């Protein structure tokens, strides 16, 4: 019997390739099922190693692995048929018109980035079904995870501006184009499918950016390059409004590993472990010692989970707080964006129309401003203790745009 009440929790595990995120995600899922939760385990990693970790064959359909746990590995082509059939059939007609052979057209209709889109749609279905207490997601490597989780907002931004206009222009132009060319034109069903797709992606964005619903866990090893990437990932995910609330450190040398040639390695790991506790504060850090054999199968995953979580519920919200909030101060409203470990020289802030545009290195997020802050100017932007604090003027901005606001300390 389920032990959880309330909305479905979503727990995402991500990390640099090879750090053990798949086994960590699978172990957490098995552990939660053993504790009485109804758990769905899915993969957003195109490499699809869940079946190897669990020691069972998996498909796109959910199947029971242990009592209380169902798991899947998604087939993008199959899900495209189910969720976006009208669009895919239109693409195939266009490729056929262009003289592309049927086999090549089939391949081209599976668009770049489709795995990300399919993973988001699957998360929406699993979370909305009511059949699961917890959805555990084995995400791709960190760069792919940032791309995946920024996709809903990016698609929403473009759809808000262009979809309605494109549909109206299409309706006006289709009769004329139909007399000038035999190119297959997208019909209303294609646009309707696109709108439905965007609506579902927006539902995913709302759920994943709610800390009460979703948590992201960083999986690392005590190594310099791995930790540097994890720090950047924490900052990037926070920029896009996702709640990172824990770090799992894998493959730590156990105390009884006393071979002489391991002493230097253990000393290096000790320095990194101390740095993890400092750099990722206030996130809790969970540690899993290096196993004496490779991990495969449910029994090995159970033992890994016992070593890792030590009485902690992996589905719980481990740290409070929100990545984005508005504070009322004596000097006026302040918009606060959590940006842990961000560096001031990477940041730029601008108000363009009704949006706050935050640029962090190569990443950019357009934040729709609350009504109370629209038509105001930016008084200051400061980076304080891992938070970007943007203060607004009390009077309206006559141009509605402030570009290139310097970020101070």
C-alpha positions as CSV (number, residue, x, y, z in Angstrom):
1,X,0.0,0.0,0.0
2,X,1.2,3.5,-0.9
3,X,2.6,5.6,2.0
4,X,2.5,8.9,0.2
5,X,-0.3,11.4,-0.2
6,X,-0.5,14.6,-2.3
7,X,0.8,15.2,-5.9
8,X,3.2,12.9,-7.6
9,X,6.8,13.7,-6.7
10,X,9.4,13.8,-9.5
11,X,13.1,13.2,-8.7
12,X,15.6,13.7,-11.4
13,X,19.2,12.4,-11.2
14,X,21.9,13.9,-13.4
15,X,25.6,14.1,-13.6
16,X,28.6,13.9,-15.9
17,X,28.7,10.8,-18.0
18,X,30.2,7.8,-16.1
19,X,29.7,9.0,-12.5
20,X,27.0,6.3,-11.9
21,X,23.8,8.4,-12.2
22,X,21.9,5.5,-13.8
23,X,22.7,3.1,-11.0
24,X,22.0,5.8,-8.4
25,X,18.5,6.6,-10.0
26,X,17.7,2.9,-10.3
27,X,18.8,2.2,-6.7
28,X,16.7,5.0,-5.4
29,X,13.6,3.7,-7.3
30,X,14.0,0.2,-5.9
31,X,14.5,1.6,-2.4
32,X,11.3,3.7,-2.7
33,X,9.3,0.8,-3.9
34,X,10.6,-1.4,-1.1
35,X,9.4,1.3,1.3
36,X,5.8,1.1,0.0
37,X,5.7,3.8,-2.7
38,X,4.3,3.4,-6.1
39,X,7.3,4.2,-8.3
40,X,7.8,4.8,-12.0
41,X,11.4,4.8,-13.3
42,X,12.0,6.3,-16.7
43,X,15.0,7.4,-18.7
44,X,15.7,10.8,-20.4
45,X,19.2,9.6,-21.4
46,X,19.4,8.5,-25.0
47,X,22.1,6.0,-24.0
48,X,19.4,4.0,-22.1
49,X,21.4,2.0,-19.5
50,X,18.5,1.4,-17.1
51,X,17.9,-2.1,-18.4
52,X,21.6,-2.9,-17.7
53,X,21.4,-1.5,-14.2
54,X,18.2,-3.4,-13.3
55,X,19.3,-6.6,-15.0
56,X,16.0,-6.9,-17.0
57,X,14.9,-6.2,-20.5
58,X,12.9,-2.9,-20.9
59,X,10.7,-1.3,-23.6
60,X,8.7,1.9,-24.0
61,X,5.8,0.3,-22.1
62,X,6.0,0.3,-18.3
63,X,6.6,-3.1,-16.8
64,X,7.0,-4.3,-13.2
65,X,10.5,-4.8,-12.0
66,X,9.8,-5.4,-8.3
67,X,6.5,-5.0,-6.4
68,X,5.6,-1.3,-6.5
69,X,8.2,-0.4,-9.2
70,X,7.5,-0.1,-13.0
71,X,10.2,0.9,-15.4
72,X,10.7,1.8,-19.1
73,X,13.1,2.9,-21.8
74,X,11.5,5.2,-24.3
75,X,11.5,4.6,-28.0
76,X,11.3,8.1,-29.6
77,X,9.9,6.8,-32.9
78,X,7.1,4.9,-31.2
79,X,6.1,7.8,-29.0
80,X,6.1,10.1,-32.0
81,X,3.5,7.9,-33.7
82,X,1.4,8.1,-30.6
83,X,1.7,11.8,-29.7
84,X,2.5,13.6,-32.9
85,X,1.1,11.4,-35.6
86,X,-0.5,14.2,-37.7
87,X,2.7,16.2,-37.8
88,X,4.8,13.2,-38.6
89,X,2.5,12.2,-41.5
90,X,2.7,15.7,-42.9
91,X,6.5,15.7,-42.7
92,X,6.6,12.3,-44.5
93,X,4.3,13.8,-47.3
94,X,6.7,16.8,-47.6
95,X,9.8,14.6,-47.9
96,X,8.0,12.4,-50.4
97,X,7.1,15.5,-52.5
98,X,10.8,16.5,-52.3
99,X,11.8,13.1,-53.8
100,X,13.3,11.7,-50.6
101,X,13.1,7.9,-50.5
102,X,10.7,6.4,-48.0
103,X,13.4,4.9,-45.8
104,X,15.3,8.2,-45.6
105,X,12.1,10.1,-45.0
106,X,11.3,7.8,-42.1
107,X,14.7,8.7,-40.6
108,X,14.4,12.4,-41.3
109,X,11.0,12.6,-39.6
110,X,12.6,11.7,-36.3
111,X,13.8,15.3,-35.8
112,X,16.9,16.3,-33.8
113,X,16.1,16.8,-30.2
114,X,13.1,14.4,-30.4
115,X,14.4,12.3,-27.5
116,X,14.2,15.4,-25.3
117,X,10.7,16.1,-26.4
118,X,9.5,12.6,-25.9
119,X,11.0,12.5,-22.4
120,X,9.1,15.6,-21.5
121,X,5.8,14.3,-22.8
122,X,6.4,11.0,-20.9
123,X,7.0,13.0,-17.6
124,X,3.8,14.8,-18.2
125,X,1.8,11.6,-18.6
126,X,3.4,9.8,-15.7
127,X,2.9,12.7,-13.4
128,X,-0.7,13.4,-14.4
129,X,-1.9,9.8,-14.4
130,X,-2.3,9.5,-10.7
131,X,-0.9,5.9,-10.8
132,X,2.5,6.8,-9.2
133,X,3.6,8.4,-6.0
134,X,7.1,9.1,-7.3
135,X,8.6,9.3,-10.8
136,X,12.3,8.8,-10.8
137,X,14.1,10.0,-13.9
138,X,17.5,8.9,-15.1
139,X,18.5,12.1,-16.9
140,X,21.2,12.4,-19.6
141,X,24.6,13.9,-18.8
142,X,24.6,17.3,-17.4
143,X,24.7,19.4,-20.6
144,X,21.8,17.3,-22.1
145,X,19.9,17.8,-18.8
146,X,20.2,21.6,-19.0
147,X,19.1,21.5,-22.6
148,X,16.1,19.2,-21.7
149,X,14.9,21.3,-18.8
150,X,15.3,24.6,-20.7
151,X,13.3,23.3,-23.6
152,X,9.8,23.9,-22.1
153,X,10.5,27.6,-21.5
154,X,12.2,28.1,-24.9
155,X,9.3,26.5,-26.8
156,X,6.8,28.4,-24.7
157,X,8.6,31.7,-25.5
158,X,8.5,31.0,-29.3
159,X,4.9,29.7,-29.3
160,X,3.6,32.7,-27.4
161,X,5.0,35.0,-30.1
162,X,4.8,33.2,-33.3
163,X,2.3,30.3,-33.2
164,X,-0.9,32.4,-33.4
165,X,0.5,34.6,-36.1
166,X,1.8,31.7,-38.1
167,X,-1.6,29.9,-38.0
168,X,-3.4,33.1,-39.2
169,X,-1.0,33.6,-42.0
170,X,-1.2,30.0,-43.0
171,X,-5.0,30.1,-43.2
172,X,-4.8,33.2,-45.4
173,X,-2.0,31.9,-47.7
174,X,-3.1,28.3,-48.0
175,X,-5.8,28.9,-50.8
176,X,-3.3,30.8,-52.9
177,X,-0.4,28.4,-52.3
178,X,-2.7,25.5,-53.1
179,X,-3.2,26.9,-56.6
180,X,0.5,27.7,-57.2
181,X,2.2,24.5,-55.9
182,X,1.4,20.9,-55.1
183,X,3.6,21.0,-52.0
184,X,1.7,19.3,-49.1
185,X,0.5,22.1,-46.8
186,X,0.0,21.7,-43.1
187,X,-3.7,21.5,-42.2
188,X,-5.6,22.5,-39.1
189,X,-5.0,19.1,-37.6
190,X,-1.3,19.6,-37.7
191,X,-1.6,23.0,-36.0
192,X,-4.0,21.5,-33.4
193,X,-1.5,18.8,-32.7
194,X,1.3,21.4,-32.2
195,X,-0.9,23.4,-29.9
196,X,-1.7,20.3,-27.8
197,X,2.0,19.5,-27.7
198,X,2.9,22.9,-26.4
199,X,0.1,22.8,-23.8
200,X,1.4,19.6,-22.5
201,X,5.0,20.9,-22.4
202,X,3.8,24.0,-20.5
203,X,2.2,21.6,-18.0
204,X,5.6,19.8,-17.6
205,X,7.3,23.2,-17.1
206,X,4.9,24.2,-14.3
207,X,5.3,20.8,-12.5
208,X,9.1,20.6,-12.9
209,X,9.7,24.2,-11.7
210,X,7.6,23.7,-8.5
211,X,10.0,22.7,-5.7
212,X,7.0,21.1,-3.9
213,X,6.7,18.6,-6.8
214,X,10.2,18.2,-8.3
215,X,13.8,17.9,-7.0
216,X,17.0,17.5,-9.0
217,X,19.9,15.5,-7.5
218,X,23.5,16.0,-8.7
219,X,25.5,12.7,-8.9
220,X,29.2,13.2,-8.8
221,X,32.5,11.5,-8.0
222,X,35.3,13.2,-5.9
223,X,37.2,14.3,-9.0
224,X,38.2,17.9,-10.0
225,X,36.6,17.9,-13.5
226,X,33.4,16.1,-12.4
227,X,32.9,18.6,-9.5
228,X,33.6,21.6,-11.7
229,X,30.9,20.5,-14.1
230,X,28.5,19.8,-11.2
231,X,28.9,23.3,-9.9
232,X,28.1,24.8,-13.3
233,X,25.1,22.6,-13.6
234,X,23.8,23.7,-10.2
235,X,24.0,27.3,-11.4
236,X,22.5,26.6,-14.8
237,X,19.5,24.6,-13.5
238,X,18.8,27.3,-10.9
239,X,18.8,30.0,-13.6
240,X,15.9,28.1,-15.3
241,X,14.0,27.8,-12.0
242,X,14.8,24.1,-11.1
243,X,15.2,23.1,-7.5
244,X,18.5,21.2,-6.8
245,X,18.3,19.8,-3.3
246,X,21.0,17.2,-2.9
247,X,24.3,15.8,-4.0
248,X,25.2,12.1,-4.2
249,X,28.9,11.3,-4.2
250,X,29.7,7.9,-5.8
251,X,32.7,5.7,-5.7
252,X,34.4,7.0,-2.5
253,X,37.3,4.8,-1.4
254,X,36.3,3.0,1.8
255,X,38.3,3.3,4.9
256,X,39.4,-0.3,4.8
257,X,40.9,0.0,1.3
258,X,44.4,0.1,2.7
259,X,46.6,-0.9,-0.2
260,X,49.7,1.4,-0.2
261,X,49.2,2.7,-3.8
262,X,45.7,4.0,-2.8
263,X,47.0,6.4,-0.1
264,X,47.5,9.3,-2.6
265,X,44.1,8.7,-4.2
266,X,42.4,8.6,-0.8
267,X,44.1,11.9,0.2
268,X,42.9,13.5,-3.1
269,X,39.4,12.3,-2.5
270,X,39.4,13.6,1.0
271,X,40.3,17.1,-0.2
272,X,37.5,16.9,-2.8
273,X,35.0,15.7,-0.2
274,X,35.8,18.6,2.0
275,X,35.4,21.0,-0.9
276,X,32.0,19.4,-1.8
277,X,30.7,20.1,1.7
278,X,31.7,23.8,1.3
279,X,30.8,24.5,-2.4
280,X,27.4,22.8,-2.3
281,X,26.3,24.2,1.1
282,X,23.4,24.1,2.1
283,X,22.7,21.0,0.0
284,X,22.9,17.7,1.9
285,X,25.6,15.4,0.6
286,X,25.1,11.6,0.4
287,X,28.0,9.3,0.0
288,X,28.3,5.8,-1.6
289,X,31.6,4.0,-1.1
290,X,33.2,2.3,-4.1
291,X,31.9,-1.3,-4.4
292,X,34.2,-4.3,-4.6
293,X,32.5,-5.5,-7.8
294,X,30.4,-4.0,-10.6
295,X,26.7,-3.4,-9.8
296,X,24.0,-5.1,-11.8
297,X,20.6,-6.3,-10.8
298,X,18.0,-5.4,-8.1
299,X,19.9,-7.0,-5.2
300,X,23.0,-4.9,-5.9
301,X,20.9,-1.8,-6.2
302,X,19.2,-2.4,-2.9
303,X,22.6,-2.6,-1.2
304,X,23.8,0.6,-3.0
305,X,20.6,2.4,-1.8
306,X,21.2,1.3,1.8
307,X,24.7,2.6,1.7
308,X,23.7,5.9,0.0
309,X,20.6,7.1,1.8
310,X,21.1,5.7,5.3
311,X,17.5,6.3,6.5
312,X,16.7,9.3,4.3
313,X,13.7,9.2,2.1
314,X,15.0,9.8,-1.5
315,X,11.7,11.2,-2.6
316,X,11.5,13.9,0.1
317,X,12.1,17.6,-0.5
318,X,15.5,17.9,1.2
319,X,16.1,21.6,1.1
320,X,13.5,24.4,1.4
321,X,13.5,27.6,-0.7
322,X,12.5,28.6,-4.2
323,X,14.8,29.5,-7.2
324,X,12.6,32.5,-8.0
325,X,10.7,34.9,-5.7
326,X,9.7,38.5,-5.2
327,X,10.5,40.3,-1.9
328,X,8.9,43.5,-0.6
329,X,11.5,45.8,0.9
330,X,11.4,49.3,2.3
331,X,13.0,50.5,-0.9
332,X,10.5,48.7,-3.2
333,X,10.1,45.2,-4.8
334,X,13.1,43.0,-5.4
335,X,13.1,40.0,-7.8
336,X,15.4,37.3,-6.4
337,X,16.8,34.6,-8.7
338,X,18.9,31.9,-7.1
339,X,22.2,31.5,-8.9
340,X,24.5,29.5,-6.6
341,X,28.2,29.7,-7.5
342,X,27.6,32.2,-10.3
343,X,30.4,34.7,-11.0
344,X,29.6,38.4,-11.4
345,X,31.5,38.8,-14.7
346,X,29.4,36.1,-16.3
347,X,26.1,37.9,-15.6
348,X,24.2,40.6,-17.6
349,X,20.6,41.8,-16.8
350,X,18.2,43.7,-19.1
351,X,14.6,44.5,-19.0
352,X,13.0,44.2,-22.5
353,X,9.3,45.0,-22.6
354,X,7.6,42.8,-19.9
355,X,10.6,40.5,-19.5
356,X,13.7,40.4,-17.4
357,X,16.5,38.9,-19.6
358,X,19.2,37.2,-17.5
359,X,22.4,36.2,-19.4
360,X,24.8,33.8,-17.6
361,X,27.7,33.0,-19.8
362,X,26.3,31.2,-22.9
363,X,22.9,30.7,-21.2
364,X,20.0,33.2,-21.4
365,X,16.6,33.1,-19.7
366,X,13.7,35.5,-20.4
367,X,11.6,35.8,-17.3
368,X,8.1,37.2,-17.6
369,X,7.9,39.9,-15.0
370,X,5.0,39.9,-12.4
371,X,2.4,42.5,-13.1
372,X,3.6,44.6,-10.2
373,X,7.0,45.0,-11.8
374,X,6.1,45.6,-15.4
375,X,6.7,49.1,-16.9
376,X,9.3,49.8,-14.2
377,X,13.0,50.4,-14.6
378,X,15.8,48.5,-13.0
379,X,17.3,50.4,-10.1
380,X,20.1,47.9,-9.4
381,X,21.2,44.3,-9.9
382,X,23.4,42.7,-7.4
383,X,24.8,39.2,-6.9
384,X,24.7,38.5,-3.1
385,X,25.4,35.1,-1.5
386,X,24.5,33.1,-4.6
387,X,21.4,35.2,-5.4
388,X,20.8,37.7,-8.1
389,X,18.8,40.5,-6.5
390,X,17.2,42.9,-9.0
391,X,15.6,46.1,-7.5
392,X,13.1,48.1,-9.5
393,X,12.3,51.8,-9.5
394,X,9.0,52.9,-8.0
395,X,8.0,54.8,-11.1
396,X,7.4,53.5,-14.6
397,X,10.0,53.2,-17.3
398,X,8.8,55.3,-20.2
399,X,10.5,53.2,-22.8
400,X,9.8,49.8,-21.2
401,X,13.4,48.7,-21.8
402,X,16.6,48.9,-19.9
403,X,19.5,47.2,-21.5
404,X,22.8,45.9,-20.1
405,X,22.3,46.7,-16.4
406,X,25.7,46.1,-14.6
407,X,25.6,43.5,-11.9
408,X,27.2,44.7,-8.8
409,X,28.1,43.0,-5.5
